[in-house]
Amino acid sequence: MIKNYMEILVDEIFREMKNSYKICDDKKCEHDIKSIALNNLPTAYFKYDATEATKKAFLLERQRRISVLAKVAEASDIVCSECTRKQK
Ligand SMILES: [Zn+2]
């Protein structure tokens, strides 16, 4: 199965933000936030021979996590601008 690792990272960051930033977790909003964020981020597919260490390094790279967090925050502002469940 070919996986876009950026999707995995966005899922992970979203989960973290849900805990610490009180980001909206309405099911529809969550879907839209992730979709918008992913449209604004490069895809990340690994070759067959890529090692687990390479994939893990991709997910843990600090600068990348910061960019993903920024994109998710930006997307949530767009999606939830009139969302009642948004908590500040
Ligand atoms: Zn929302």
PDB file of the backbone (N, CA, C, O) and the ligand in Angstrom, with CONECT records:
HET     ZN  A 101       1
ATOM      1  N   MET A   1       0.837  -1.207   0.000  1.00  0.00           N
ATOM      2  CA  MET A   1       0.000   0.000   0.000  1.00  0.00           C
ATOM      3  C   MET A   1       0.874   1.260   0.000  1.00  0.00           C
ATOM      4  O   MET A   1       1.723   1.427   0.875  1.00  0.00           O
ATOM      5  N   ILE A   2       0.668   2.133  -0.971  1.00  0.00           N
ATOM      6  CA  ILE A   2       1.432   3.384  -1.018  1.00  0.00           C
ATOM      7  C   ILE A   2       0.771   4.413  -0.111  1.00  0.00           C
ATOM      8  O   ILE A   2      -0.427   4.681  -0.202  1.00  0.00           O
ATOM      9  N   LYS A   3       1.586   4.974   0.757  1.00  0.00           N
ATOM     10  CA  LYS A   3       1.046   5.935   1.714  1.00  0.00           C
ATOM     11  C   LYS A   3       1.672   7.307   1.519  1.00  0.00           C
ATOM     12  O   LYS A   3       2.867   7.429   1.250  1.00  0.00           O
ATOM     13  N   ASN A   4       0.853   8.325   1.657  1.00  0.00           N
ATOM     14  CA  ASN A   4       1.359   9.691   1.661  1.00  0.00           C
ATOM     15  C   ASN A   4       1.715  10.022   3.113  1.00  0.00           C
ATOM     16  O   ASN A   4       0.833  10.187   3.955  1.00  0.00           O
ATOM     17  N   TYR A   5       3.001  10.115   3.390  1.00  0.00           N
ATOM     18  CA  TYR A   5       3.417  10.343   4.775  1.00  0.00           C
ATOM     19  C   TYR A   5       3.012  11.718   5.290  1.00  0.00           C
ATOM     20  O   TYR A   5       2.937  11.938   6.498  1.00  0.00           O
ATOM     21  N   MET A   6       2.756  12.630   4.379  1.00  0.00           N
ATOM     22  CA  MET A   6       2.290  13.938   4.820  1.00  0.00           C
ATOM     23  C   MET A   6       0.917  13.804   5.491  1.00  0.00           C
ATOM     24  O   MET A   6       0.602  14.530   6.435  1.00  0.00           O
ATOM     25  N   GLU A   7       0.103  12.860   4.987  1.00  0.00           N
ATOM     26  CA  GLU A   7      -1.210  12.621   5.611  1.00  0.00           C
ATOM     27  C   GLU A   7      -1.049  12.119   7.038  1.00  0.00           C
ATOM     28  O   GLU A   7      -1.766  12.537   7.947  1.00  0.00           O
ATOM     29  N   ILE A   8      -0.101  11.223   7.215  1.00  0.00           N
ATOM     30  CA  ILE A   8       0.148  10.675   8.545  1.00  0.00           C
ATOM     31  C   ILE A   8       0.594  11.783   9.483  1.00  0.00           C
ATOM     32  O   ILE A   8       0.164  11.855  10.634  1.00  0.00           O
ATOM     33  N   LEU A   9       1.468  12.650   8.968  1.00  0.00           N
ATOM     34  CA  LEU A   9       1.979  13.750   9.787  1.00  0.00           C
ATOM     35  C   LEU A   9       0.869  14.749  10.133  1.00  0.00           C
ATOM     36  O   LEU A   9       0.789  15.220  11.267  1.00  0.00           O
ATOM     37  N   VAL A  10       0.030  15.065   9.171  1.00  0.00           N
ATOM     38  CA  VAL A  10      -1.078  15.991   9.431  1.00  0.00           C
ATOM     39  C   VAL A  10      -2.023  15.402  10.485  1.00  0.00           C
ATOM     40  O   VAL A  10      -2.476  16.116  11.380  1.00  0.00           O
ATOM     41  N   ASP A  11      -2.320  14.101  10.381  1.00  0.00           N
ATOM     42  CA  ASP A  11      -3.153  13.438  11.385  1.00  0.00           C
ATOM     43  C   ASP A  11      -2.537  13.580  12.769  1.00  0.00           C
ATOM     44  O   ASP A  11      -3.216  13.904  13.744  1.00  0.00           O
ATOM     45  N   GLU A  12      -1.236  13.330  12.829  1.00  0.00           N
ATOM     46  CA  GLU A  12      -0.516  13.364  14.093  1.00  0.00           C
ATOM     47  C   GLU A  12      -0.529  14.766  14.701  1.00  0.00           C
ATOM     48  O   GLU A  12      -0.820  14.934  15.885  1.00  0.00           O
ATOM     49  N   ILE A  13      -0.216  15.762  13.889  1.00  0.00           N
ATOM     50  CA  ILE A  13      -0.174  17.145  14.360  1.00  0.00           C
ATOM     51  C   ILE A  13      -1.574  17.602  14.780  1.00  0.00           C
ATOM     52  O   ILE A  13      -1.735  18.295  15.785  1.00  0.00           O
ATOM     53  N   PHE A  14      -2.576  17.208  14.003  1.00  0.00           N
ATOM     54  CA  PHE A  14      -3.947  17.579  14.345  1.00  0.00           C
ATOM     55  C   PHE A  14      -4.314  17.038  15.730  1.00  0.00           C
ATOM     56  O   PHE A  14      -4.907  17.734  16.553  1.00  0.00           O
ATOM     57  N   ARG A  15      -3.948  15.795  15.956  1.00  0.00           N
ATOM     58  CA  ARG A  15      -4.240  15.151  17.242  1.00  0.00           C
ATOM     59  C   ARG A  15      -3.566  15.916  18.387  1.00  0.00           C
ATOM     60  O   ARG A  15      -4.175  16.145  19.432  1.00  0.00           O
ATOM     61  N   GLU A  16      -2.317  16.304  18.181  1.00  0.00           N
ATOM     62  CA  GLU A  16      -1.588  17.067  19.194  1.00  0.00           C
ATOM     63  C   GLU A  16      -2.247  18.417  19.450  1.00  0.00           C
ATOM     64  O   GLU A  16      -2.379  18.853  20.593  1.00  0.00           O
ATOM     65  N   MET A  17      -2.656  19.068  18.369  1.00  0.00           N
ATOM     66  CA  MET A  17      -3.259  20.393  18.500  1.00  0.00           C
ATOM     67  C   MET A  17      -4.607  20.322  19.197  1.00  0.00           C
ATOM     68  O   MET A  17      -5.010  21.250  19.897  1.00  0.00           O
ATOM     69  N   LYS A  18      -5.295  19.209  18.994  1.00  0.00           N
ATOM     70  CA  LYS A  18      -6.592  19.013  19.624  1.00  0.00           C
ATOM     71  C   LYS A  18      -6.441  19.035  21.142  1.00  0.00           C
ATOM     72  O   LYS A  18      -7.319  19.508  21.863  1.00  0.00           O
ATOM     73  N   ASN A  19      -5.312  18.515  21.608  1.00  0.00           N
ATOM     74  CA  ASN A  19      -5.069  18.493  23.050  1.00  0.00           C
ATOM     75  C   ASN A  19      -4.571  19.820  23.584  1.00  0.00           C
ATOM     76  O   ASN A  19      -5.075  20.321  24.590  1.00  0.00           O
ATOM     77  N   SER A  20      -3.581  20.390  22.912  1.00  0.00           N
ATOM     78  CA  SER A  20      -2.954  21.572  23.498  1.00  0.00           C
ATOM     79  C   SER A  20      -3.517  22.900  23.009  1.00  0.00           C
ATOM     80  O   SER A  20      -3.456  23.891  23.738  1.00  0.00           O
ATOM     81  N   TYR A  21      -4.063  22.949  21.799  1.00  0.00           N
ATOM     82  CA  TYR A  21      -4.545  24.231  21.283  1.00  0.00           C
ATOM     83  C   TYR A  21      -6.069  24.349  21.287  1.00  0.00           C
ATOM     84  O   TYR A  21      -6.610  25.371  20.865  1.00  0.00           O
ATOM     85  N   LYS A  22      -6.752  23.329  21.752  1.00  0.00           N
ATOM     86  CA  LYS A  22      -8.204  23.335  21.739  1.00  0.00           C
ATOM     87  C   LYS A  22      -8.758  23.629  20.344  1.00  0.00           C
ATOM     88  O   LYS A  22      -9.693  24.411  20.176  1.00  0.00           O
ATOM     89  N   ILE A  23      -8.161  22.986  19.366  1.00  0.00           N
ATOM     90  CA  ILE A  23      -8.633  23.150  18.005  1.00  0.00           C
ATOM     91  C   ILE A  23      -9.987  22.450  17.872  1.00  0.00           C
ATOM     92  O   ILE A  23     -10.264  21.473  18.569  1.00  0.00           O
ATOM     93  N   CYS A  24     -10.815  22.957  16.979  1.00  0.00           N
ATOM     94  CA  CYS A  24     -12.152  22.402  16.773  1.00  0.00           C
ATOM     95  C   CYS A  24     -12.081  20.927  16.375  1.00  0.00           C
ATOM     96  O   CYS A  24     -11.297  20.559  15.501  1.00  0.00           O
ATOM     97  N   ASP A  25     -12.889  20.087  17.009  1.00  0.00           N
ATOM     98  CA  ASP A  25     -12.840  18.679  16.620  1.00  0.00           C
ATOM     99  C   ASP A  25     -14.182  18.195  16.084  1.00  0.00           C
ATOM    100  O   ASP A  25     -14.479  17.000  16.120  1.00  0.00           O
ATOM    101  N   ASP A  26     -14.975  19.110  15.595  1.00  0.00           N
ATOM    102  CA  ASP A  26     -16.188  18.746  14.870  1.00  0.00           C
ATOM    103  C   ASP A  26     -15.753  17.862  13.695  1.00  0.00           C
ATOM    104  O   ASP A  26     -14.785  18.184  13.006  1.00  0.00           O
ATOM    105  N   LYS A  27     -16.459  16.757  13.464  1.00  0.00           N
ATOM    106  CA  LYS A  27     -16.035  15.785  12.441  1.00  0.00           C
ATOM    107  C   LYS A  27     -15.882  16.415  11.058  1.00  0.00           C
ATOM    108  O   LYS A  27     -14.914  16.158  10.342  1.00  0.00           O
ATOM    109  N   LYS A  28     -16.858  17.244  10.703  1.00  0.00           N
ATOM    110  CA  LYS A  28     -16.823  17.880   9.380  1.00  0.00           C
ATOM    111  C   LYS A  28     -15.668  18.879   9.297  1.00  0.00           C
ATOM    112  O   LYS A  28     -14.942  18.918   8.304  1.00  0.00           O
ATOM    113  N   CYS A  29     -15.506  19.679  10.341  1.00  0.00           N
ATOM    114  CA  CYS A  29     -14.411  20.646  10.376  1.00  0.00           C
ATOM    115  C   CYS A  29     -13.073  19.932  10.297  1.00  0.00           C
ATOM    116  O   CYS A  29     -12.185  20.341   9.548  1.00  0.00           O
ATOM    117  N   GLU A  30     -12.930  18.858  11.073  1.00  0.00           N
ATOM    118  CA  GLU A  30     -11.669  18.118  11.088  1.00  0.00           C
ATOM    119  C   GLU A  30     -11.314  17.667   9.675  1.00  0.00           C
ATOM    120  O   GLU A  30     -10.175  17.812   9.231  1.00  0.00           O
ATOM    121  N   HIS A  31     -12.301  17.120   8.978  1.00  0.00           N
ATOM    122  CA  HIS A  31     -12.080  16.663   7.608  1.00  0.00           C
ATOM    123  C   HIS A  31     -11.643  17.823   6.706  1.00  0.00           C
ATOM    124  O   HIS A  31     -10.677  17.712   5.951  1.00  0.00           O
ATOM    125  N   ASP A  32     -12.378  18.941   6.802  1.00  0.00           N
ATOM    126  CA  ASP A  32     -12.071  20.088   5.948  1.00  0.00           C
ATOM    127  C   ASP A  32     -10.717  20.710   6.291  1.00  0.00           C
ATOM    128  O   ASP A  32      -9.965  21.104   5.399  1.00  0.00           O
ATOM    129  N   ILE A  33     -10.417  20.793   7.567  1.00  0.00           N
ATOM    130  CA  ILE A  33      -9.132  21.366   7.988  1.00  0.00           C
ATOM    131  C   ILE A  33      -7.984  20.536   7.425  1.00  0.00           C
ATOM    132  O   ILE A  33      -7.032  21.076   6.861  1.00  0.00           O
ATOM    133  N   LYS A  34      -8.085  19.209   7.584  1.00  0.00           N
ATOM    134  CA  LYS A  34      -7.021  18.333   7.080  1.00  0.00           C
ATOM    135  C   LYS A  34      -6.902  18.417   5.560  1.00  0.00           C
ATOM    136  O   LYS A  34      -5.795  18.421   5.020  1.00  0.00           O
ATOM    137  N   SER A  35      -8.044  18.484   4.868  1.00  0.00           N
ATOM    138  CA  SER A  35      -8.006  18.559   3.402  1.00  0.00           C
ATOM    139  C   SER A  35      -7.320  19.834   2.937  1.00  0.00           C
ATOM    140  O   SER A  35      -6.471  19.801   2.046  1.00  0.00           O
ATOM    141  N   ILE A  36      -7.690  20.960   3.544  1.00  0.00           N
ATOM    142  CA  ILE A  36      -7.083  22.234   3.135  1.00  0.00           C
ATOM    143  C   ILE A  36      -5.587  22.236   3.446  1.00  0.00           C
ATOM    144  O   ILE A  36      -4.772  22.642   2.617  1.00  0.00           O
ATOM    145  N   ALA A  37      -5.237  21.783   4.641  1.00  0.00           N
ATOM    146  CA  ALA A  37      -3.826  21.740   5.017  1.00  0.00           C
ATOM    147  C   ALA A  37      -3.042  20.865   4.035  1.00  0.00           C
ATOM    148  O   ALA A  37      -1.960  21.243   3.587  1.00  0.00           O
ATOM    149  N   LEU A  38      -3.589  19.706   3.709  1.00  0.00           N
ATOM    150  CA  LEU A  38      -2.887  18.788   2.806  1.00  0.00           C
ATOM    151  C   LEU A  38      -2.759  19.359   1.397  1.00  0.00           C
ATOM    152  O   LEU A  38      -1.766  19.112   0.713  1.00  0.00           O
ATOM    153  N   ASN A  39      -3.755  20.117   0.966  1.00  0.00           N
ATOM    154  CA  ASN A  39      -3.653  20.752  -0.351  1.00  0.00           C
ATOM    155  C   ASN A  39      -2.540  21.787  -0.391  1.00  0.00           C
ATOM    156  O   ASN A  39      -2.013  22.106  -1.457  1.00  0.00           O
ATOM    157  N   ASN A  40      -2.187  22.308   0.780  1.00  0.00           N
ATOM    158  CA  ASN A  40      -1.148  23.338   0.844  1.00  0.00           C
ATOM    159  C   ASN A  40       0.220  22.793   1.242  1.00  0.00           C
ATOM    160  O   ASN A  40       1.168  23.551   1.446  1.00  0.00           O
ATOM    161  N   LEU A  41       0.306  21.501   1.347  1.00  0.00           N
ATOM    162  CA  LEU A  41       1.583  20.883   1.735  1.00  0.00           C
ATOM    163  C   LEU A  41       2.027  19.915   0.639  1.00  0.00           C
ATOM    164  O   LEU A  41       1.195  19.347  -0.068  1.00  0.00           O
ATOM    165  N   PRO A  42       3.338  19.731   0.500  1.00  0.00           N
ATOM    166  CA  PRO A  42       3.788  18.778  -0.519  1.00  0.00           C
ATOM    167  C   PRO A  42       3.450  17.340  -0.110  1.00  0.00           C
ATOM    168  O   PRO A  42       3.406  17.031   1.080  1.00  0.00           O
ATOM    169  N   THR A  43       3.219  16.484  -1.066  1.00  0.00           N
ATOM    170  CA  THR A  43       2.986  15.082  -0.746  1.00  0.00           C
ATOM    171  C   THR A  43       4.331  14.425  -0.427  1.00  0.00           C
ATOM    172  O   THR A  43       5.382  14.935  -0.814  1.00  0.00           O
ATOM    173  N   ALA A  44       4.293  13.311   0.267  1.00  0.00           N
ATOM    174  CA  ALA A  44       5.536  12.647   0.644  1.00  0.00           C
ATOM    175  C   ALA A  44       5.383  11.132   0.515  1.00  0.00           C
ATOM    176  O   ALA A  44       4.887  10.459   1.418  1.00  0.00           O
ATOM    177  N   TYR A  45       5.814  10.628  -0.610  1.00  0.00           N
ATOM    178  CA  TYR A  45       5.779   9.185  -0.831  1.00  0.00           C
ATOM    179  C   TYR A  45       7.194   8.660  -0.781  1.00  0.00           C
ATOM    180  O   TYR A  45       8.123   9.288  -1.290  1.00  0.00           O
ATOM    181  N   PHE A  46       7.350   7.519  -0.171  1.00  0.00           N
ATOM    182  CA  PHE A  46       8.690   6.924  -0.075  1.00  0.00           C
ATOM    183  C   PHE A  46       8.848   5.768  -1.037  1.00  0.00           C
ATOM    184  O   PHE A  46       7.888   5.067  -1.355  1.00  0.00           O
ATOM    185  N   LYS A  47      10.059   5.582  -1.489  1.00  0.00           N
ATOM    186  CA  LYS A  47      10.341   4.462  -2.376  1.00  0.00           C
ATOM    187  C   LYS A  47      10.240   3.155  -1.595  1.00  0.00           C
ATOM    188  O   LYS A  47      10.312   3.125  -0.367  1.00  0.00           O
ATOM    189  N   TYR A  48      10.070   2.090  -2.350  1.00  0.00           N
ATOM    190  CA  TYR A  48       9.906   0.765  -1.769  1.00  0.00           C
ATOM    191  C   TYR A  48      10.996   0.441  -0.752  1.00  0.00           C
ATOM    192  O   TYR A  48      10.732  -0.134   0.304  1.00  0.00           O
ATOM    193  N   ASP A  49      12.223   0.821  -1.094  1.00  0.00           N
ATOM    194  CA  ASP A  49      13.380   0.471  -0.262  1.00  0.00           C
ATOM    195  C   ASP A  49      13.632   1.405   0.924  1.00  0.00           C
ATOM    196  O   ASP A  49      14.553   1.181   1.709  1.00  0.00           O
ATOM    197  N   ALA A  50      12.825   2.432   1.048  1.00  0.00           N
ATOM    198  CA  ALA A  50      13.058   3.384   2.142  1.00  0.00           C
ATOM    199  C   ALA A  50      12.971   2.667   3.493  1.00  0.00           C
ATOM    200  O   ALA A  50      12.096   1.830   3.715  1.00  0.00           O
ATOM    201  N   THR A  51      13.881   3.010   4.367  1.00  0.00           N
ATOM    202  CA  THR A  51      13.900   2.342   5.669  1.00  0.00           C
ATOM    203  C   THR A  51      12.899   2.991   6.632  1.00  0.00           C
ATOM    204  O   THR A  51      12.463   4.125   6.430  1.00  0.00           O
ATOM    205  N   GLU A  52      12.554   2.257   7.661  1.00  0.00           N
ATOM    206  CA  GLU A  52      11.666   2.798   8.697  1.00  0.00           C
ATOM    207  C   GLU A  52      12.298   4.035   9.335  1.00  0.00           C
ATOM    208  O   GLU A  52      11.602   4.981   9.706  1.00  0.00           O
ATOM    209  N   ALA A  53      13.623   4.014   9.456  1.00  0.00           N
ATOM    210  CA  ALA A  53      14.328   5.148  10.067  1.00  0.00           C
ATOM    211  C   ALA A  53      14.150   6.410   9.227  1.00  0.00           C
ATOM    212  O   ALA A  53      13.975   7.503   9.765  1.00  0.00           O
ATOM    213  N   THR A  54      14.194   6.249   7.920  1.00  0.00           N
ATOM    214  CA  THR A  54      14.001   7.392   7.016  1.00  0.00           C
ATOM    215  C   THR A  54      12.598   7.958   7.178  1.00  0.00           C
ATOM    216  O   THR A  54      12.410   9.173   7.248  1.00  0.00           O
ATOM    217  N   LYS A  55      11.617   7.066   7.237  1.00  0.00           N
ATOM    218  CA  LYS A  55      10.228   7.508   7.369  1.00  0.00           C
ATOM    219  C   LYS A  55       9.999   8.179   8.714  1.00  0.00           C
ATOM    220  O   LYS A  55       9.301   9.188   8.817  1.00  0.00           O
ATOM    221  N   LYS A  56      10.600   7.598   9.734  1.00  0.00           N
ATOM    222  CA  LYS A  56      10.450   8.147  11.070  1.00  0.00           C
ATOM    223  C   LYS A  56      11.105   9.533  11.149  1.00  0.00           C
ATOM    224  O   LYS A  56      10.566  10.455  11.761  1.00  0.00           O
ATOM    225  N   ALA A  57      12.263   9.656  10.526  1.00  0.00           N
ATOM    226  CA  ALA A  57      12.964  10.941  10.522  1.00  0.00           C
ATOM    227  C   ALA A  57      12.116  12.005   9.836  1.00  0.00           C
ATOM    228  O   ALA A  57      12.082  13.161  10.256  1.00  0.00           O
ATOM    229  N   PHE A  58      11.430  11.590   8.771  1.00  0.00           N
ATOM    230  CA  PHE A  58      10.537  12.524   8.068  1.00  0.00           C
ATOM    231  C   PHE A  58       9.468  13.055   9.024  1.00  0.00           C
ATOM    232  O   PHE A  58       9.203  14.256   9.072  1.00  0.00           O
ATOM    233  N   LEU A  59       8.861  12.140   9.783  1.00  0.00           N
ATOM    234  CA  LEU A  59       7.761  12.521  10.683  1.00  0.00           C
ATOM    235  C   LEU A  59       8.235  13.353  11.871  1.00  0.00           C
ATOM    236  O   LEU A  59       7.472  14.132  12.441  1.00  0.00           O
ATOM    237  N   LEU A  60       9.502  13.177  12.233  1.00  0.00           N
ATOM    238  CA  LEU A  60      10.000  13.855  13.433  1.00  0.00           C
ATOM    239  C   LEU A  60      10.740  15.153  13.149  1.00  0.00           C
ATOM    240  O   LEU A  60      11.068  15.893  14.077  1.00  0.00           O
ATOM    241  N   GLU A  61      11.003  15.436  11.895  1.00  0.00           N
ATOM    242  CA  GLU A  61      11.801  16.619  11.566  1.00  0.00           C
ATOM    243  C   GLU A  61      11.112  17.882  12.071  1.00  0.00           C
ATOM    244  O   GLU A  61       9.972  18.180  11.713  1.00  0.00           O
ATOM    245  N   ARG A  62      11.836  18.611  12.910  1.00  0.00           N
ATOM    246  CA  ARG A  62      11.248  19.728  13.642  1.00  0.00           C
ATOM    247  C   ARG A  62      10.677  20.825  12.745  1.00  0.00           C
ATOM    248  O   ARG A  62       9.548  21.276  12.936  1.00  0.00           O
ATOM    249  N   GLN A  63      11.464  21.236  11.781  1.00  0.00           N
ATOM    250  CA  GLN A  63      11.013  22.323  10.901  1.00  0.00           C
ATOM    251  C   GLN A  63       9.749  21.924  10.135  1.00  0.00           C
ATOM    252  O   GLN A  63       8.850  22.738   9.920  1.00  0.00           O
ATOM    253  N   ARG A  64       9.703  20.655   9.732  1.00  0.00           N
ATOM    254  CA  ARG A  64       8.527  20.178   9.000  1.00  0.00           C
ATOM    255  C   ARG A  64       7.295  20.192   9.898  1.00  0.00           C
ATOM    256  O   ARG A  64       6.210  20.585   9.469  1.00  0.00           O
ATOM    257  N   ARG A  65       7.466  19.764  11.133  1.00  0.00           N
ATOM    258  CA  ARG A  65       6.328  19.746  12.065  1.00  0.00           C
ATOM    259  C   ARG A  65       5.802  21.158  12.302  1.00  0.00           C
ATOM    260  O   ARG A  65       4.597  21.368  12.439  1.00  0.00           O
ATOM    261  N   ILE A  66       6.723  22.126  12.348  1.00  0.00           N
ATOM    262  CA  ILE A  66       6.311  23.521  12.546  1.00  0.00           C
ATOM    263  C   ILE A  66       5.513  24.015  11.333  1.00  0.00           C
ATOM    264  O   ILE A  66       4.494  24.686  11.498  1.00  0.00           O
ATOM    265  N   SER A  67       5.964  23.691  10.130  1.00  0.00           N
ATOM    266  CA  SER A  67       5.216  24.119   8.932  1.00  0.00           C
ATOM    267  C   SER A  67       3.849  23.480   8.886  1.00  0.00           C
ATOM    268  O   SER A  67       2.866  24.132   8.533  1.00  0.00           O
ATOM    269  N   VAL A  68       3.774  22.196   9.242  1.00  0.00           N
ATOM    270  CA  VAL A  68       2.488  21.500   9.217  1.00  0.00           C
ATOM    271  C   VAL A  68       1.548  22.129  10.246  1.00  0.00           C
ATOM    272  O   VAL A  68       0.370  22.355   9.969  1.00  0.00           O
ATOM    273  N   LEU A  69       2.080  22.404  11.422  1.00  0.00           N
ATOM    274  CA  LEU A  69       1.275  23.026  12.460  1.00  0.00           C
ATOM    275  C   LEU A  69       0.716  24.371  11.976  1.00  0.00           C
ATOM    276  O   LEU A  69      -0.449  24.692  12.210  1.00  0.00           O
ATOM    277  N   ALA A  70       1.561  25.144  11.302  1.00  0.00           N
ATOM    278  CA  ALA A  70       1.127  26.446  10.781  1.00  0.00           C
ATOM    279  C   ALA A  70       0.017  26.277   9.743  1.00  0.00           C
ATOM    280  O   ALA A  70      -0.954  27.034   9.738  1.00  0.00           O
ATOM    281  N   LYS A  71       0.165  25.283   8.867  1.00  0.00           N
ATOM    282  CA  LYS A  71      -0.848  25.050   7.820  1.00  0.00           C
ATOM    283  C   LYS A  71      -2.164  24.582   8.432  1.00  0.00           C
ATOM    284  O   LYS A  71      -3.237  24.986   7.984  1.00  0.00           O
ATOM    285  N   VAL A  72      -2.085  23.743   9.441  1.00  0.00           N
ATOM    286  CA  VAL A  72      -3.303  23.248  10.076  1.00  0.00           C
ATOM    287  C   VAL A  72      -4.006  24.398  10.811  1.00  0.00           C
ATOM    288  O   VAL A  72      -5.231  24.510  10.774  1.00  0.00           O
ATOM    289  N   ALA A  73      -3.223  25.242  11.472  1.00  0.00           N
ATOM    290  CA  ALA A  73      -3.800  26.385  12.184  1.00  0.00           C
ATOM    291  C   ALA A  73      -4.473  27.333  11.198  1.00  0.00           C
ATOM    292  O   ALA A  73      -5.573  27.828  11.443  1.00  0.00           O
ATOM    293  N   GLU A  74      -3.797  27.576  10.086  1.00  0.00           N
ATOM    294  CA  GLU A  74      -4.324  28.449   9.036  1.00  0.00           C
ATOM    295  C   GLU A  74      -5.639  27.876   8.484  1.00  0.00           C
ATOM    296  O   GLU A  74      -6.621  28.601   8.321  1.00  0.00           O
ATOM    297  N   ALA A  75      -5.642  26.588   8.203  1.00  0.00           N
ATOM    298  CA  ALA A  75      -6.830  25.928   7.669  1.00  0.00           C
ATOM    299  C   ALA A  75      -7.976  25.983   8.671  1.00  0.00           C
ATOM    300  O   ALA A  75      -9.132  26.155   8.285  1.00  0.00           O
ATOM    301  N   SER A  76      -7.663  25.840   9.944  1.00  0.00           N
ATOM    302  CA  SER A  76      -8.728  25.848  10.941  1.00  0.00           C
ATOM    303  C   SER A  76      -9.334  27.245  11.061  1.00  0.00           C
ATOM    304  O   SER A  76     -10.524  27.382  11.346  1.00  0.00           O
ATOM    305  N   ASP A  77      -8.526  28.279  10.845  1.00  0.00           N
ATOM    306  CA  ASP A  77      -9.072  29.645  10.840  1.00  0.00           C
ATOM    307  C   ASP A  77     -10.068  29.816   9.703  1.00  0.00           C
ATOM    308  O   ASP A  77     -11.120  30.434   9.872  1.00  0.00           O
ATOM    309  N   ILE A  78      -9.726  29.263   8.540  1.00  0.00           N
ATOM    310  CA  ILE A  78     -10.614  29.375   7.382  1.00  0.00           C
ATOM    311  C   ILE A  78     -11.888  28.569   7.621  1.00  0.00           C
ATOM    312  O   ILE A  78     -12.997  29.088   7.492  1.00  0.00           O
ATOM    313  N   VAL A  79     -11.718  27.300   7.970  1.00  0.00           N
ATOM    314  CA  VAL A  79     -12.854  26.395   8.115  1.00  0.00           C
ATOM    315  C   VAL A  79     -13.771  26.824   9.268  1.00  0.00           C
ATOM    316  O   VAL A  79     -14.995  26.796   9.144  1.00  0.00           O
ATOM    317  N   CYS A  80     -13.175  27.210  10.361  1.00  0.00           N
ATOM    318  CA  CYS A  80     -13.960  27.457  11.568  1.00  0.00           C
ATOM    319  C   CYS A  80     -14.214  28.927  11.833  1.00  0.00           C
ATOM    320  O   CYS A  80     -14.484  29.310  12.971  1.00  0.00           O
ATOM    321  N   SER A  81     -14.135  29.755  10.811  1.00  0.00           N
ATOM    322  CA  SER A  81     -14.322  31.189  11.048  1.00  0.00           C
ATOM    323  C   SER A  81     -15.722  31.470  11.607  1.00  0.00           C
ATOM    324  O   SER A  81     -15.919  32.429  12.353  1.00  0.00           O
ATOM    325  N   GLU A  82     -16.689  30.625  11.240  1.00  0.00           N
ATOM    326  CA  GLU A  82     -18.021  30.838  11.785  1.00  0.00           C
ATOM    327  C   GLU A  82     -18.540  29.594  12.480  1.00  0.00           C
ATOM    328  O   GLU A  82     -19.741  29.326  12.518  1.00  0.00           O
ATOM    329  N   CYS A  83     -17.629  28.871  13.008  1.00  0.00           N
ATOM    330  CA  CYS A  83     -17.986  27.604  13.626  1.00  0.00           C
ATOM    331  C   CYS A  83     -18.216  27.808  15.117  1.00  0.00           C
ATOM    332  O   CYS A  83     -17.362  28.348  15.820  1.00  0.00           O
ATOM    333  N   THR A  84     -19.368  27.373  15.589  1.00  0.00           N
ATOM    334  CA  THR A  84     -19.723  27.610  16.985  1.00  0.00           C
ATOM    335  C   THR A  84     -18.903  26.790  17.965  1.00  0.00           C
ATOM    336  O   THR A  84     -18.774  27.136  19.139  1.00  0.00           O
ATOM    337  N   ARG A  85     -18.346  25.685  17.452  1.00  0.00           N
ATOM    338  CA  ARG A  85     -17.603  24.812  18.370  1.00  0.00           C
ATOM    339  C   ARG A  85     -16.175  25.286  18.616  1.00  0.00           C
ATOM    340  O   ARG A  85     -15.463  24.754  19.468  1.00  0.00           O
ATOM    341  N   LYS A  86     -15.777  26.289  17.856  1.00  0.00           N
ATOM    342  CA  LYS A  86     -14.408  26.761  17.999  1.00  0.00           C
ATOM    343  C   LYS A  86     -14.189  27.338  19.401  1.00  0.00           C
ATOM    344  O   LYS A  86     -14.996  28.127  19.893  1.00  0.00           O
ATOM    345  N   GLN A  87     -13.117  26.942  20.013  1.00  0.00           N
ATOM    346  CA  GLN A  87     -12.792  27.450  21.340  1.00  0.00           C
ATOM    347  C   GLN A  87     -11.499  28.221  21.243  1.00  0.00           C
ATOM    348  O   GLN A  87     -10.554  27.802  20.574  1.00  0.00           O
ATOM    349  N   LYS A  88     -11.469  29.330  21.903  1.00  0.00           N
ATOM    350  CA  LYS A  88     -10.242  30.139  21.822  1.00  0.00           C
ATOM    351  C   LYS A  88      -9.451  29.988  23.105  1.00  0.00           C
ATOM    352  O   LYS A  88      -8.383  30.586  23.245  1.00  0.00           O
TER     353      LYS A  88
HETATM  354 ZN    ZN A 101     -15.081  24.001  13.515  1.00  0.00          ZN2+
END
